[in-house]
Amino acid sequence: MTFEEIYTLVKQRKLEMPEGKSTTDLFKKGPDGVGKKLVEEAAESWMAARFEGREELSLELSQVLYYVACMMAEKGLTLEEVYAKL
């Protein structure tokens, strides 16, 4: 799955807010909830890089990307706005 596909999925979940999805629960907490999850996954990525293997690091970094997309959707940022800053 590409980042663009993740972002599309997350935007759809934000729009539909399907019951029973953890992403729906996260969006209900607003930017603070999304931000806490993003920081948590970033810290876990750092720890995986320091103390674990490639598989664990890959998993943690994939989660960071997912929650970056969630924050973008939460705040209404487009891919273009973020890509312009890369």
SULQUI-V928093 format. One line per field, one symbol per residue. psi: psi as a letter, one per 20 degrees, with the letter a starting at -180 (. if undefined). burial: 1 if it has 16 or more other ideal C-beta (glycine too) atoms within 10 Angstrom, else 0. A space follows every 10 residues. Layout:
psi->???
burial->???
This chain:
psi->prhghggggg hghhghlpqj phhggghhia hggggggggg hgghgghhhg iaaggggggg hhhggghghg hgghjkqrgg gghhi.
burial->0000011001 1011000000 0010011000 0001001100 1101100100 0000001001 1011011111 1111000000 000000
